[in-house]
Amino acid sequence: MPYAIIESGGKQYKVQKGEEVLIEKIEGKPGDKVKFDKVIFLSHGDQKIHQKEVLPKVKVKGTIVEQLKGEKIIVFKYEPKKGYKRMRGHRQLLTKVRIDDINVPKSQRMI
């Protein structure tokens, strides 16, 4: 099964056709189509593509499934003997994306 490594929101994600991936929040409603142009690596079996002249032509297409929040993370600051305590929580905004297709240029067709 071919897979690609894409970059979105400053983070890298390994994706395959048909799977759902949680990524940093991107704008859009459920059902909207998205395209990831920044592909870092592409693999199919023992063939691997990482040439800088080919990867800008590779496109990964997906569909937004839902917008959601991640689990709550507690941030607790404390200084002993000073009476200083601060507790805050954070929930990261996430987008669940289903990967529909990985397009490879015809000259590098392997999928």
CNS distance restraints for C-alpha pairs under 8 A (distance, minus, plus):
assign (resid   1 and name CA) (resid  16 and name CA) 7.41 0.50 0.50
assign (resid   1 and name CA) (resid  44 and name CA) 6.31 0.50 0.50
assign (resid   1 and name CA) (resid  45 and name CA) 7.01 0.50 0.50
assign (resid   2 and name CA) (resid  16 and name CA) 6.38 0.50 0.50
assign (resid   2 and name CA) (resid  17 and name CA) 7.61 0.50 0.50
assign (resid   2 and name CA) (resid  42 and name CA) 7.51 0.50 0.50
assign (resid   2 and name CA) (resid  43 and name CA) 5.56 0.50 0.50
assign (resid   2 and name CA) (resid  44 and name CA) 4.23 0.50 0.50
assign (resid   2 and name CA) (resid  45 and name CA) 6.87 0.50 0.50
assign (resid   2 and name CA) (resid 111 and name CA) 7.10 0.50 0.50
assign (resid   3 and name CA) (resid  14 and name CA) 6.86 0.50 0.50
assign (resid   3 and name CA) (resid  15 and name CA) 5.62 0.50 0.50
assign (resid   3 and name CA) (resid  16 and name CA) 4.60 0.50 0.50
assign (resid   3 and name CA) (resid  17 and name CA) 7.33 0.50 0.50
assign (resid   3 and name CA) (resid  42 and name CA) 6.04 0.50 0.50
assign (resid   3 and name CA) (resid  43 and name CA) 5.47 0.50 0.50
assign (resid   3 and name CA) (resid  44 and name CA) 6.59 0.50 0.50
assign (resid   4 and name CA) (resid  14 and name CA) 5.80 0.50 0.50
assign (resid   4 and name CA) (resid  15 and name CA) 5.46 0.50 0.50
assign (resid   4 and name CA) (resid  16 and name CA) 6.56 0.50 0.50
assign (resid   4 and name CA) (resid  39 and name CA) 6.95 0.50 0.50
assign (resid   4 and name CA) (resid  40 and name CA) 7.50 0.50 0.50
assign (resid   4 and name CA) (resid  41 and name CA) 5.56 0.50 0.50
assign (resid   4 and name CA) (resid  42 and name CA) 4.39 0.50 0.50
assign (resid   4 and name CA) (resid  43 and name CA) 6.26 0.50 0.50
assign (resid   4 and name CA) (resid 102 and name CA) 7.81 0.50 0.50
assign (resid   5 and name CA) (resid  12 and name CA) 6.50 0.50 0.50
assign (resid   5 and name CA) (resid  13 and name CA) 5.48 0.50 0.50
assign (resid   5 and name CA) (resid  14 and name CA) 4.45 0.50 0.50
assign (resid   5 and name CA) (resid  15 and name CA) 6.20 0.50 0.50
assign (resid   5 and name CA) (resid  39 and name CA) 5.98 0.50 0.50
assign (resid   5 and name CA) (resid  40 and name CA) 5.50 0.50 0.50
assign (resid   5 and name CA) (resid  41 and name CA) 5.10 0.50 0.50
assign (resid   5 and name CA) (resid  42 and name CA) 6.51 0.50 0.50
assign (resid   6 and name CA) (resid  12 and name CA) 5.59 0.50 0.50
assign (resid   6 and name CA) (resid  13 and name CA) 5.41 0.50 0.50
assign (resid   6 and name CA) (resid  14 and name CA) 6.55 0.50 0.50
assign (resid   6 and name CA) (resid  15 and name CA) 7.38 0.50 0.50
assign (resid   6 and name CA) (resid  36 and name CA) 7.03 0.50 0.50
assign (resid   6 and name CA) (resid  37 and name CA) 8.00 0.50 0.50
assign (resid   6 and name CA) (resid  38 and name CA) 5.85 0.50 0.50
assign (resid   6 and name CA) (resid  39 and name CA) 4.47 0.50 0.50
assign (resid   6 and name CA) (resid  40 and name CA) 5.68 0.50 0.50
assign (resid   6 and name CA) (resid  41 and name CA) 7.34 0.50 0.50
assign (resid   7 and name CA) (resid  11 and name CA) 5.53 0.50 0.50
assign (resid   7 and name CA) (resid  12 and name CA) 4.45 0.50 0.50
assign (resid   7 and name CA) (resid  13 and name CA) 6.35 0.50 0.50
assign (resid   7 and name CA) (resid  36 and name CA) 7.74 0.50 0.50
assign (resid   7 and name CA) (resid  38 and name CA) 5.69 0.50 0.50
assign (resid   7 and name CA) (resid  39 and name CA) 6.48 0.50 0.50
assign (resid   7 and name CA) (resid  40 and name CA) 7.09 0.50 0.50
assign (resid   8 and name CA) (resid  12 and name CA) 6.45 0.50 0.50
assign (resid   8 and name CA) (resid  13 and name CA) 7.71 0.50 0.50
assign (resid   8 and name CA) (resid  23 and name CA) 7.33 0.50 0.50
assign (resid   8 and name CA) (resid  24 and name CA) 7.18 0.50 0.50
assign (resid   8 and name CA) (resid  36 and name CA) 7.55 0.50 0.50
assign (resid   8 and name CA) (resid  38 and name CA) 7.66 0.50 0.50
assign (resid   9 and name CA) (resid  23 and name CA) 7.86 0.50 0.50
assign (resid   9 and name CA) (resid  24 and name CA) 5.85 0.50 0.50
assign (resid   9 and name CA) (resid  25 and name CA) 7.87 0.50 0.50
assign (resid  13 and name CA) (resid  23 and name CA) 7.81 0.50 0.50
assign (resid  15 and name CA) (resid  19 and name CA) 7.09 0.50 0.50
assign (resid  15 and name CA) (resid  21 and name CA) 7.22 0.50 0.50
assign (resid  15 and name CA) (resid  99 and name CA) 7.18 0.50 0.50
assign (resid  16 and name CA) (resid  99 and name CA) 6.70 0.50 0.50
assign (resid  17 and name CA) (resid  99 and name CA) 5.18 0.50 0.50
assign (resid  17 and name CA) (resid 100 and name CA) 5.63 0.50 0.50
assign (resid  17 and name CA) (resid 101 and name CA) 5.63 0.50 0.50
assign (resid  17 and name CA) (resid 102 and name CA) 6.76 0.50 0.50
assign (resid  18 and name CA) (resid  98 and name CA) 6.36 0.50 0.50
assign (resid  18 and name CA) (resid  99 and name CA) 5.31 0.50 0.50
assign (resid  18 and name CA) (resid 100 and name CA) 5.79 0.50 0.50
assign (resid  18 and name CA) (resid 101 and name CA) 7.82 0.50 0.50
assign (resid  19 and name CA) (resid  98 and name CA) 5.69 0.50 0.50
assign (resid  19 and name CA) (resid  99 and name CA) 5.78 0.50 0.50
assign (resid  20 and name CA) (resid  96 and name CA) 6.47 0.50 0.50
assign (resid  20 and name CA) (resid  97 and name CA) 5.41 0.50 0.50
assign (resid  20 and name CA) (resid  98 and name CA) 4.23 0.50 0.50
assign (resid  20 and name CA) (resid  99 and name CA) 6.33 0.50 0.50
assign (resid  21 and name CA) (resid  96 and name CA) 5.58 0.50 0.50
assign (resid  21 and name CA) (resid  97 and name CA) 5.31 0.50 0.50
assign (resid  21 and name CA) (resid  98 and name CA) 6.40 0.50 0.50
assign (resid  21 and name CA) (resid  99 and name CA) 7.72 0.50 0.50
assign (resid  22 and name CA) (resid  94 and name CA) 6.35 0.50 0.50
assign (resid  22 and name CA) (resid  95 and name CA) 5.67 0.50 0.50
assign (resid  22 and name CA) (resid  96 and name CA) 4.55 0.50 0.50
assign (resid  22 and name CA) (resid  97 and name CA) 6.46 0.50 0.50
assign (resid  23 and name CA) (resid  94 and name CA) 5.72 0.50 0.50
assign (resid  23 and name CA) (resid  95 and name CA) 5.45 0.50 0.50
assign (resid  23 and name CA) (resid  96 and name CA) 6.45 0.50 0.50
assign (resid  23 and name CA) (resid  97 and name CA) 7.46 0.50 0.50
assign (resid  24 and name CA) (resid  93 and name CA) 6.66 0.50 0.50
assign (resid  24 and name CA) (resid  94 and name CA) 4.88 0.50 0.50
assign (resid  24 and name CA) (resid  95 and name CA) 6.14 0.50 0.50
assign (resid  25 and name CA) (resid  67 and name CA) 7.45 0.50 0.50
assign (resid  25 and name CA) (resid  93 and name CA) 5.47 0.50 0.50
assign (resid  25 and name CA) (resid  94 and name CA) 4.42 0.50 0.50
assign (resid  25 and name CA) (resid  95 and name CA) 4.93 0.50 0.50
assign (resid  26 and name CA) (resid  94 and name CA) 7.76 0.50 0.50
assign (resid  26 and name CA) (resid  95 and name CA) 6.44 0.50 0.50
assign (resid  28 and name CA) (resid  32 and name CA) 6.13 0.50 0.50
assign (resid  28 and name CA) (resid  64 and name CA) 7.32 0.50 0.50
assign (resid  29 and name CA) (resid  64 and name CA) 6.79 0.50 0.50
assign (resid  29 and name CA) (resid  66 and name CA) 7.28 0.50 0.50
assign (resid  29 and name CA) (resid  67 and name CA) 7.50 0.50 0.50
assign (resid  30 and name CA) (resid  63 and name CA) 7.60 0.50 0.50
assign (resid  30 and name CA) (resid  64 and name CA) 4.93 0.50 0.50
assign (resid  30 and name CA) (resid  65 and name CA) 4.99 0.50 0.50
assign (resid  30 and name CA) (resid  66 and name CA) 5.11 0.50 0.50
assign (resid  30 and name CA) (resid  67 and name CA) 7.24 0.50 0.50
assign (resid  31 and name CA) (resid  63 and name CA) 5.89 0.50 0.50
assign (resid  31 and name CA) (resid  64 and name CA) 5.38 0.50 0.50
assign (resid  31 and name CA) (resid  65 and name CA) 6.21 0.50 0.50
assign (resid  32 and name CA) (resid  63 and name CA) 5.72 0.50 0.50
assign (resid  32 and name CA) (resid  64 and name CA) 5.56 0.50 0.50
assign (resid  33 and name CA) (resid  61 and name CA) 7.32 0.50 0.50
assign (resid  33 and name CA) (resid  62 and name CA) 5.84 0.50 0.50
assign (resid  33 and name CA) (resid  63 and name CA) 4.54 0.50 0.50
assign (resid  33 and name CA) (resid  64 and name CA) 6.44 0.50 0.50
assign (resid  34 and name CA) (resid  61 and name CA) 5.92 0.50 0.50
assign (resid  34 and name CA) (resid  62 and name CA) 5.25 0.50 0.50
assign (resid  34 and name CA) (resid  63 and name CA) 5.86 0.50 0.50
assign (resid  34 and name CA) (resid  64 and name CA) 7.13 0.50 0.50
assign (resid  35 and name CA) (resid  59 and name CA) 6.81 0.50 0.50
assign (resid  35 and name CA) (resid  60 and name CA) 5.79 0.50 0.50
assign (resid  35 and name CA) (resid  61 and name CA) 4.58 0.50 0.50
assign (resid  35 and name CA) (resid  62 and name CA) 6.27 0.50 0.50
assign (resid  36 and name CA) (resid  59 and name CA) 6.13 0.50 0.50
assign (resid  36 and name CA) (resid  60 and name CA) 5.14 0.50 0.50
assign (resid  36 and name CA) (resid  61 and name CA) 6.33 0.50 0.50
assign (resid  37 and name CA) (resid  56 and name CA) 6.88 0.50 0.50
assign (resid  37 and name CA) (resid  58 and name CA) 7.08 0.50 0.50
assign (resid  37 and name CA) (resid  59 and name CA) 5.35 0.50 0.50
assign (resid  37 and name CA) (resid  60 and name CA) 6.73 0.50 0.50
assign (resid  38 and name CA) (resid  55 and name CA) 7.94 0.50 0.50
assign (resid  38 and name CA) (resid  56 and name CA) 6.86 0.50 0.50
assign (resid  38 and name CA) (resid  59 and name CA) 7.85 0.50 0.50
assign (resid  39 and name CA) (resid  55 and name CA) 6.02 0.50 0.50
assign (resid  39 and name CA) (resid  56 and name CA) 6.91 0.50 0.50
assign (resid  39 and name CA) (resid  58 and name CA) 6.71 0.50 0.50
assign (resid  39 and name CA) (resid  59 and name CA) 7.23 0.50 0.50
assign (resid  39 and name CA) (resid  60 and name CA) 7.69 0.50 0.50
assign (resid  40 and name CA) (resid  50 and name CA) 6.82 0.50 0.50
assign (resid  40 and name CA) (resid  55 and name CA) 6.79 0.50 0.50
assign (resid  41 and name CA) (resid  48 and name CA) 7.58 0.50 0.50
assign (resid  41 and name CA) (resid  49 and name CA) 6.08 0.50 0.50
assign (resid  41 and name CA) (resid  50 and name CA) 5.14 0.50 0.50
assign (resid  41 and name CA) (resid  55 and name CA) 7.28 0.50 0.50
assign (resid  42 and name CA) (resid  48 and name CA) 5.88 0.50 0.50
assign (resid  42 and name CA) (resid  49 and name CA) 5.09 0.50 0.50
assign (resid  42 and name CA) (resid  50 and name CA) 6.62 0.50 0.50
assign (resid  42 and name CA) (resid  55 and name CA) 7.95 0.50 0.50
assign (resid  43 and name CA) (resid  47 and name CA) 5.81 0.50 0.50
assign (resid  43 and name CA) (resid  48 and name CA) 4.44 0.50 0.50
assign (resid  43 and name CA) (resid  49 and name CA) 6.21 0.50 0.50
assign (resid  44 and name CA) (resid  48 and name CA) 6.49 0.50 0.50
assign (resid  44 and name CA) (resid 110 and name CA) 7.23 0.50 0.50
assign (resid  44 and name CA) (resid 111 and name CA) 6.93 0.50 0.50
assign (resid  49 and name CA) (resid  54 and name CA) 7.74 0.50 0.50
assign (resid  49 and name CA) (resid  55 and name CA) 7.53 0.50 0.50
assign (resid  50 and name CA) (resid  54 and name CA) 7.55 0.50 0.50
assign (resid  50 and name CA) (resid  55 and name CA) 6.59 0.50 0.50
assign (resid  51 and name CA) (resid  55 and name CA) 6.30 0.50 0.50
assign (resid  52 and name CA) (resid  56 and name CA) 7.09 0.50 0.50
assign (resid  53 and name CA) (resid  57 and name CA) 7.90 0.50 0.50
assign (resid  54 and name CA) (resid  58 and name CA) 7.00 0.50 0.50
assign (resid  54 and name CA) (resid 105 and name CA) 7.83 0.50 0.50
assign (resid  54 and name CA) (resid 108 and name CA) 7.73 0.50 0.50
assign (resid  57 and name CA) (resid 104 and name CA) 7.12 0.50 0.50
assign (resid  57 and name CA) (resid 105 and name CA) 6.33 0.50 0.50
assign (resid  58 and name CA) (resid 102 and name CA) 7.34 0.50 0.50
assign (resid  58 and name CA) (resid 103 and name CA) 5.61 0.50 0.50
assign (resid  58 and name CA) (resid 104 and name CA) 4.98 0.50 0.50
assign (resid  58 and name CA) (resid 105 and name CA) 6.45 0.50 0.50
assign (resid  59 and name CA) (resid 102 and name CA) 6.01 0.50 0.50
assign (resid  59 and name CA) (resid 103 and name CA) 5.11 0.50 0.50
assign (resid  59 and name CA) (resid 104 and name CA) 6.95 0.50 0.50
assign (resid  60 and name CA) (resid  99 and name CA) 7.39 0.50 0.50
assign (resid  60 and name CA) (resid 100 and name CA) 7.81 0.50 0.50
assign (resid  60 and name CA) (resid 101 and name CA) 5.89 0.50 0.50
assign (resid  60 and name CA) (resid 102 and name CA) 4.55 0.50 0.50
assign (resid  60 and name CA) (resid 103 and name CA) 6.18 0.50 0.50
assign (resid  61 and name CA) (resid  99 and name CA) 6.12 0.50 0.50
assign (resid  61 and name CA) (resid 100 and name CA) 5.62 0.50 0.50
assign (resid  61 and name CA) (resid 101 and name CA) 5.20 0.50 0.50
assign (resid  61 and name CA) (resid 102 and name CA) 6.40 0.50 0.50
assign (resid  61 and name CA) (resid 103 and name CA) 7.89 0.50 0.50
assign (resid  62 and name CA) (resid  97 and name CA) 6.21 0.50 0.50
assign (resid  62 and name CA) (resid  98 and name CA) 5.39 0.50 0.50
assign (resid  62 and name CA) (resid  99 and name CA) 4.24 0.50 0.50
assign (resid  62 and name CA) (resid 100 and name CA) 4.82 0.50 0.50
assign (resid  62 and name CA) (resid 101 and name CA) 6.81 0.50 0.50
assign (resid  63 and name CA) (resid  97 and name CA) 5.56 0.50 0.50
assign (resid  63 and name CA) (resid  98 and name CA) 5.28 0.50 0.50
assign (resid  63 and name CA) (resid  99 and name CA) 6.60 0.50 0.50
assign (resid  63 and name CA) (resid 100 and name CA) 6.92 0.50 0.50
assign (resid  64 and name CA) (resid  95 and name CA) 7.06 0.50 0.50
assign (resid  64 and name CA) (resid  96 and name CA) 6.09 0.50 0.50
assign (resid  64 and name CA) (resid  97 and name CA) 4.54 0.50 0.50
assign (resid  64 and name CA) (resid  98 and name CA) 6.40 0.50 0.50
assign (resid  65 and name CA) (resid  95 and name CA) 7.62 0.50 0.50
assign (resid  65 and name CA) (resid  96 and name CA) 5.41 0.50 0.50
assign (resid  65 and name CA) (resid  97 and name CA) 5.44 0.50 0.50
assign (resid  65 and name CA) (resid  98 and name CA) 6.45 0.50 0.50
assign (resid  66 and name CA) (resid  95 and name CA) 6.00 0.50 0.50
assign (resid  66 and name CA) (resid  96 and name CA) 5.33 0.50 0.50
assign (resid  66 and name CA) (resid  97 and name CA) 7.39 0.50 0.50
assign (resid  67 and name CA) (resid  93 and name CA) 7.58 0.50 0.50
assign (resid  67 and name CA) (resid  94 and name CA) 6.05 0.50 0.50
assign (resid  67 and name CA) (resid  95 and name CA) 4.62 0.50 0.50
assign (resid  67 and name CA) (resid  96 and name CA) 6.36 0.50 0.50
assign (resid  68 and name CA) (resid  93 and name CA) 6.07 0.50 0.50
assign (resid  68 and name CA) (resid  94 and name CA) 5.29 0.50 0.50
assign (resid  68 and name CA) (resid  95 and name CA) 6.10 0.50 0.50
assign (resid  68 and name CA) (resid  96 and name CA) 7.60 0.50 0.50
assign (resid  69 and name CA) (resid  91 and name CA) 5.88 0.50 0.50
assign (resid  69 and name CA) (resid  92 and name CA) 5.54 0.50 0.50
assign (resid  69 and name CA) (resid  93 and name CA) 4.55 0.50 0.50
assign (resid  69 and name CA) (resid  94 and name CA) 5.47 0.50 0.50
assign (resid  70 and name CA) (resid  91 and name CA) 5.43 0.50 0.50
assign (resid  70 and name CA) (resid  92 and name CA) 5.17 0.50 0.50
assign (resid  70 and name CA) (resid  93 and name CA) 6.34 0.50 0.50
assign (resid  70 and name CA) (resid  94 and name CA) 6.48 0.50 0.50
assign (resid  71 and name CA) (resid  91 and name CA) 5.88 0.50 0.50
assign (resid  71 and name CA) (resid  92 and name CA) 7.47 0.50 0.50
assign (resid  72 and name CA) (resid  89 and name CA) 6.29 0.50 0.50
assign (resid  72 and name CA) (resid  90 and name CA) 5.53 0.50 0.50
assign (resid  72 and name CA) (resid  91 and name CA) 4.79 0.50 0.50
assign (resid  72 and name CA) (resid  92 and name CA) 7.84 0.50 0.50
assign (resid  73 and name CA) (resid  89 and name CA) 5.50 0.50 0.50
assign (resid  73 and name CA) (resid  90 and name CA) 5.19 0.50 0.50
assign (resid  73 and name CA) (resid  91 and name CA) 6.41 0.50 0.50
assign (resid  74 and name CA) (resid  87 and name CA) 7.01 0.50 0.50
assign (resid  74 and name CA) (resid  88 and name CA) 5.90 0.50 0.50
assign (resid  74 and name CA) (resid  89 and name CA) 4.52 0.50 0.50
assign (resid  74 and name CA) (resid  90 and name CA) 6.59 0.50 0.50
assign (resid  75 and name CA) (resid  87 and name CA) 5.73 0.50 0.50
assign (resid  75 and name CA) (resid  88 and name CA) 5.12 0.50 0.50
assign (resid  75 and name CA) (resid  89 and name CA) 5.87 0.50 0.50
assign (resid  75 and name CA) (resid  90 and name CA) 7.70 0.50 0.50
assign (resid  76 and name CA) (resid  85 and name CA) 7.32 0.50 0.50
assign (resid  76 and name CA) (resid  86 and name CA) 5.72 0.50 0.50
assign (resid  76 and name CA) (resid  87 and name CA) 4.45 0.50 0.50
assign (resid  76 and name CA) (resid  88 and name CA) 6.43 0.50 0.50
assign (resid  77 and name CA) (resid  84 and name CA) 7.78 0.50 0.50
assign (resid  77 and name CA) (resid  85 and name CA) 5.63 0.50 0.50
assign (resid  77 and name CA) (resid  86 and name CA) 5.10 0.50 0.50
assign (resid  77 and name CA) (resid  87 and name CA) 6.41 0.50 0.50
assign (resid  78 and name CA) (resid  84 and name CA) 5.69 0.50 0.50
assign (resid  78 and name CA) (resid  85 and name CA) 4.61 0.50 0.50
assign (resid  78 and name CA) (resid  86 and name CA) 6.63 0.50 0.50
assign (resid  79 and name CA) (resid  83 and name CA) 6.93 0.50 0.50
assign (resid  79 and name CA) (resid  84 and name CA) 5.45 0.50 0.50
assign (resid  79 and name CA) (resid  85 and name CA) 6.82 0.50 0.50
assign (resid  80 and name CA) (resid  84 and name CA) 7.40 0.50 0.50
assign (resid 104 and name CA) (resid 108 and name CA) 6.52 0.50 0.50
assign (resid 104 and name CA) (resid 109 and name CA) 5.89 0.50 0.50
assign (resid 104 and name CA) (resid 110 and name CA) 7.80 0.50 0.50
assign (resid 104 and name CA) (resid 111 and name CA) 7.63 0.50 0.50
assign (resid 105 and name CA) (resid 109 and name CA) 6.04 0.50 0.50
